[in-house]
Amino acid sequence: MILASEKGFILQTCDTTYIFRTTPYGHLEHIYYGQCLKSPDIEALSHKRTAQAGSTVAYTQDDLNYSLDRIPMEWSGIGKGDYRHSPAEIKMPDGSFVSDFIYQSHEINENTLTIHLNDNNVQLILTYTVYETANVITRRAQLTNNDSRPITIRRLASLMLDMAAKEIYILTTFDGDWTKEAHRHDRPLQYGMFINESRTGASSNKHNPGFLLAEPDAAACRGSVYGFNLIYSGNHMSYIERNSHELVRIGIGISPHCFEWELKQGETFQTPEAVMTYSNQGYNGMSRNFHNFINNHIIPEAWRMKPRPIKYNSWEPCFFKFTESKLVRLARQAKKLGMELFVLDDGWFKGRDNDSAGLGDYEVNKKKFPRGLARFANKIRKIGLDFGIWFEPEMVNPDSDLYRAHPEYAVQGATMGRNQLVLDLTNPDVRDYIVDSVSRIIDETDAAYVKWDMNRHISEFPNGRFFHEYILGLYDVLERIFTPRPHVLLESCSSGGNRFDLGMLRYSPQIWTSDNTDPVCRLEIQGGLSYLYPPSTMGAHVSDAPHQQTLRETPLSTRFNVACYGVLGYEMDLRHLSPVERKEIKSQIEFYKQHRMTFQYGNFKRQDTPKDNKTLWVSQDKNTTIAGLFQGTAKVSEGADTLRIPNLDHTKRYKVKTRPQRLYIKRFGGLVKHIMPIALNPSGLILLLANRYHALIDCVEEYECGGDTLEAGVLLNNQFNGTHYNNKTRLLGDYGSNLYVVTPS
Ligand code: GLA
């Protein structure tokens, strides 16, 4: 709901209130953002201006107390006494950088408020949209030049907001690199300015555009937390500036890095939309708002709240080395285990036997598919799986027919990443080529799923418009391919999570989270991303152990237990599974199918745990809660582990039961001698064979208790400590984990 009166503008969501007003001089003054106020008193909430301060510049000699540097604002210019970082750096018609946008009028259209401001012939429109039930407000800015002289934008934020720093906020960003995306980093917000920026051409795995500001005592389920993000996939910059008057300025938008955009008379520039939310229920409350917003408003309509298929992906088991018959064998195995979608990853097209050739060409590799791709896709469907296919449409290898015919299609430069050049998506001919080629293959193969990859950063670029125009070109291509084909499930990917952002999620309901599928790393990666994005958006696969990047041995149960808090898939060589592993995977998939909606769309929470080697995740919907308790490296003779389940009905009783999982004999090595009547060689044939056909049943715990008891915490059975084994002992060891299913009794 949006209320406008002469006192100010009040934007209400279900649980939050956002207030600003115009000052007597036409600036927009920020008043309040926080928990819902039913009848806010704007005057009481506002910053007072009763004394003139030294070292300030007065905006007008008529009011010496009115210094823009001391006022919390919704937008600010340059050159009028506000020395904080301005949301806009514009070379104005007179050639100066001084700008001062003054309120003219506003409109309210349902849940959208539009404010018109002017600086002479340059018009600025600020748009606020309220998403009541998600507790989200979005903002964007639009600049129009009505002057006969051109203006040049060097920076134009989507959102600027000044908040009073009642306490020292904790600023959280999500940073990383390839295979280590979205690691959470916290720091107290000190004086000066912190910048969270990407300059790689994509939103990047280095710094996700989303970030948080929280009061210092905020925890998983309590305290004030603000969340911010940007609906954009390119270079972004957010700045958070704490000034000497304890005001915190937040700006979010396209990165100004080498950005230069001229507007001639009559031309307009539109920023992407920024998103903000607030919760007084801690980090989980803030995340819940973002998750609801994304699931209900960002994801393409055809896929909103729709179950996502369990996929098998050919990349890690095959890389570039496969034949049609090998893939068919893998697909048959995948079907038998219960999977639903087969994804043919990289290597299917002409010349593509390694990563140095073929990108850009869309002809099938006849050596691998002698009778064509459509026939192979039909075979997969006959097996009973949907067919999905990988593309990397934004790139070209110099060793490709496309590059030989059209070298001008590539962004000109000498630097390469993964042996490839970037196609110039600002060129309409390039966009047409991509749209035609990708659409043709989707239609010919009747693909139900596309994995859209992008595997390098952009380096050289021709001008200051390029980075933004590239992203607009990308959105145009995605729009033209997928809007007419809403049934095709798009999973975007950029060497994993190098472009995990709200802009891509508008087209692709899910994103390949990371090339790193080690569950220990995934706890950090999926855990980090979960602050900003729901589990339904995260592609999560079970892969082989030892793991490809970390060489870590982890239990198959843990690989599943982590992956199931996302969109489940398998990316391993199914031909080498032992009979007992096959049984285990089959039961994992049955379990996931039974609880798929809870995992993909349930209310996901990260719970605080008293021990640093434990992680506790919870997915919860109306009738089911599934808690995952993950152990890092084992400690000897630890105290009891606690299972605390939040948000249950205190008047009801619940059953808690561990998901049954298997314990492999091989894990116990020489220890088996203690339970066997004869001494066996731990690396000998007998134990190897036994390990293929038999596994122990891991400890299953069952409790029945009230919701309040579960919230207080159930103390779990003891862990194995070297002196004892029975089926009531939890044998976690390093990286062990369990899932607990909680249902009403
Ligand atoms: C990227 C992706 C992988 C895989 C390969 C194929 O690295 O992230 O999942 O598709 O490309 O080349």
Residues whose N, C-alpha, C, O or C-beta is under 5 A from the ligand:
A	BS01	GLA	W315 D345 D346 C493 S494 S495 G496 D515
